[in-house]
Amino acid sequence: MQMTRPGTLAGIFALCTLGAWLAVRVTFASLPLLPIGPIPVLVALALAEAVVGRNVRGRVSGRITGKPLAPIAVARLVALAKASSAAAAAFGGLLAGYLVYVLGQLDKTIPARDARVAGITLGCALALVAAALYLERCCQAPGPPRDDDEDRPYNDSWSWHQ
């Protein structure tokens, strides 16, 4: 499995931005106000993935002692990170398209409110993308020991027994 490329996420973001802008341009008058409910959800997910990433990184590197991580658990965390980064990029792109449309109407009350909500939610979605990429990078297995490390024993943090 390859690491998620930021260019892939940028492509998802750009396509969703264009699609949302085209859709909002046609249907803005019939759309309801943007809800603020996704903001705390995105913040909670970003914080949770960052904390889990820090914990996994410490366990993999051997800085945090405790029960070894099961390889299937790490694989599931990688799958979660990949899915949440792609979903947050798509959601952020939809919000960016909406935001681009309403920025031209900031003199009106409802578009100005929607621009604030879209901007804050977009920032939270980008924070989730960053946290998901961090979690994915933290789940990488450590490399084998180098030749200059022969005097130190190899600490295999992926083994079942220590």
N, C-alpha and C positions, 0 to 999 in steps of 0.2 A: 504494500500500500504506500502510495506516495504522499508527501506532505501537501497540504492545501496551498495552492499558489495564490498570492495576493492578486495577480492578474486575472485569475478566474473569478474571484470575488468582485473585482472591479468591473468585469464584463457583466456579471449578474446585476450589479448595482446600476450600471449604465442602461441596460435593456429595460429594467423595471422603472427607472426614472423616465425614460422616453415613453413607455407604455402608460404610465400613470399620468404624465403630463398631457398626452393625447386624450386620455379618458376624462380627465378633470376638465379639460378645455371644452368638451362637449356637454358634460353633465353637471357642472359646478352649481348651477342654480337649484338643482333638485337634491343635492347632497346635504346630509345633516352635518352638524358641527363635529369636528374631530374629537373623539373621546380622549380623556387623559388616563384611562385605565392601563394602557400598555406601558406607560412610563415606569411605575414601580415594578412591574413584572420584568421588564428589560434590565432595570438596575439590579434587581435581586438575582437574575440569571447571570449577569456579568460578574457580580461579586462572588457568587457561588462557584463559578467556573475558575475565577482567579484564585480563590482560596484552595480549591481542590487541586489546581495546577501547582500551587506552591507546595502543598503537602506531598503530592506525587513526586515532584522534583526532589524534595528532601529525602524521600524514601528511596528513590532510585539511586541517588548519589551517595546514600549511606549516612547523611547528616542526621536524619531522624531515625531513631531505632524503633523497633516494634515488629509486629507480624509482617512478613514479606507480602508484597502485593501479588495477587494471582494474575498471571498473564492475561486471562480472559477479562478480568476487571479493567486492566489497562487498555485492552482492545475496545472494550465498551466505552471507556472514556474518550478514546480517539474518535470513535463513531459519533458520540455525543458532540464532541468539539467540531467535527466536520459538518454535521447537520446543523448545529446552531450557528456556525459562521455563515453557511450558505443561506439559511433562513433569515438571519439578521441582515445580510447584504441585500436580499430581496425586499425585506420589509423597509429597510433604510432607503432603498431605491424608490419604492412606492411613495414614501414620505417626501423624498427629495423632489420627485415630480410634482407632487401636490404643492410643496413649498415654492417651487419655481413659478407655478401658476399664480399663487396668491401674493407673491411679492410685488406684483404689478398693481395690486389693489389695496395697499396698506392704509389708504386714506379712509377706508370703510371699516366699520366696527367688527363685523363678523370675519372678514378675511384677515384682519390684523390679529384677532384672537387665534384663528386657525394657523396663522404663520408662526405665532409663538409656540403653540402646542406642537406643530409639525417640526419646528426647529429643535425643541427640547427632546422630542421623541427620536428624531434623527440622531442627535448626539448620543442618546442611550443605546440606539441600535449599533452605532459605530463602536461604542464601548464594549458591547457584547461581541462584536466581530473581533476586537482586539483581545478580549479575554479568552475567546474560543481558540484563536491562533496561539495564544500563550499556553493554554492547556494542552493543545496538540503537540507543541514543541516540548513541553515538560514530560510527555509520555514516551519520548524517544529512549530506547535502550542505550545504556552506556556502551561505549566502544571497548574493544578488547585492550588489554594492557599493551603499552608501547615497549620497545626493547630497552629503553633507559629506565624502565620501572622494574627491572628484574629483582632488585633487592627488596621490594615490597611484595607481599603476597596479593594475588588477585582476589578482590572482594566481589563475589558474584551475588549481587543483590536480588537476582531473579530466581535463585534456588529456593526449593521448598524447605530445606533444613539448613540451620546454621550451626 
